[in-house]
Amino acid sequence: MTTPTQYPEFPMNEYTHLQRIIKELKEVLARDAGRHEMDEHLTPSMRALLEEEIIPVLENELDYDPTDDMGGEPPMTAAEMHTAAWKQHQEMHS
């Protein structure tokens, strides 16, 4: 028999709590998978939901790196877009 997870008394970052929750969900899935099919507690739809949607989405959010979105050229300002459009307009009508 396993003992329940003990949580530390000191304050934690919320991301740390989410990582613990993911770990516990994986432990629940592993325990349930070890049971005979007739003794499983989770329904097949609940197992699929956890394995295919909930856990991967949480892991994806925890692994998000905002610096990945910073590559490439900076977006054009409205003034730059207006100037480019005006030059294009003048070229088309000259």
Summary of the structure (lengths in Angstrom):
residues: 94
radius of gyration: 25.7
end to end distance: 84.4
largest distance: 84.4
contacts: 155
relative contact order: 0.08
helix: 66%
strand: 0%
